[in-house]
Amino acid sequence: MELSGVIFFIAGCIIGGLTIWFLRQSEINTVKKGQDQLKEAFSALSNNALLENQKKFLELAEDKFSMVLGKTDEKLGKKKELIDSALKQ
């Protein structure tokens, strides 16, 4: 009887250990899948934010460039008028 009790105890420990190991592996796989999903979501979100910021930057740069170009055209026109009036005299 003692030997069979020891054998059942050892078998129970092995079966219990294997069960716990399989459950932990399943939990680890679930966590890894969750991490992968978070990485994908963060990557997509950061890419969208980058594209949106790039669009806004280009729009702002275009506005500033247009403003500077307009002022330059205005100054050039005034200088042309001065040169034309000086030449007429």
C-alpha atoms as one frame of an Amber mdcrd trajectory, in Angstrom:
protein
   0.000   0.000   0.000   2.784   2.430   0.774   4.384   2.021  -2.631   1.131
   2.647  -4.469   0.517   5.753  -2.338   3.970   7.109  -3.238   3.410   6.302
  -6.913   0.023   8.110  -6.863   1.609  11.078  -5.103   4.439  11.313  -7.667
   1.997  10.836 -10.578  -0.268  13.529  -9.118   2.660  15.926  -8.766   3.757
  15.286 -12.347   0.235  15.696 -13.736  -0.337  18.819 -11.640   3.012  20.279
 -12.691   2.328  19.612 -16.361  -1.141  21.143 -16.065   0.255  24.288 -14.456
   3.019  24.460 -17.078   0.504  24.236 -19.947  -1.712  26.884 -18.354   1.276
  29.234 -17.885   2.352  28.687 -21.494  -1.154  29.572 -22.641  -1.096  32.699
 -20.470   2.349  33.695 -21.813   1.133  33.250 -25.406  -1.919  35.402 -24.672
   0.268  38.139 -23.195   2.606  38.020 -26.216  -0.356  38.333 -28.598  -1.613
  41.308 -26.587   1.813  42.958 -26.776   1.944  42.403 -30.524  -1.498  43.952
 -30.924  -0.436  46.946 -28.835   2.694  47.381 -30.948   0.650  47.309 -34.149
  -1.903  49.761 -32.761   0.811  52.139 -31.521   2.633  51.911 -34.839  -0.516
  52.771 -36.783  -1.378  55.597 -34.393   2.094  57.116 -34.497   2.167  56.832
 -38.294  -1.173  58.644 -38.558   0.033  61.361 -36.176   3.227  61.784 -38.188
   1.321  62.105 -41.464  -1.099  64.629 -39.964   1.736  66.716 -38.511   3.561
  66.587 -41.827   0.474  67.896 -43.645   0.064  70.734 -41.135   3.751  71.618
 -41.382   3.618  71.763 -45.178   0.486  73.923 -45.088   2.101  76.295 -42.598
   5.325  76.449 -44.628   3.348  77.160 -47.789   1.411  79.955 -46.058   4.605
  81.537 -44.714   6.345  81.202 -48.062   3.395  82.822 -49.840   3.408  85.673
 -47.329   7.155  86.265 -47.764   6.822  86.042 -51.531   3.986  88.586 -51.479
   6.015  91.034 -49.392   9.003  90.565 -51.679   6.869  91.220 -54.765   5.485
  94.361 -53.123   8.962  95.675 -52.255  10.216  94.856 -55.738   7.276  96.723
 -57.264   8.017  99.807 -55.158  11.683  99.731 -56.139  10.695  99.393 -59.799
   8.456 102.423 -59.467  11.301 104.419 -57.906  13.691 103.378 -60.666  11.115
 104.201 -63.357  10.436 107.626 -61.858  14.175 108.308 -61.525  14.727 107.359
 -65.162  11.897 109.634 -66.356  13.470 112.602 -64.644
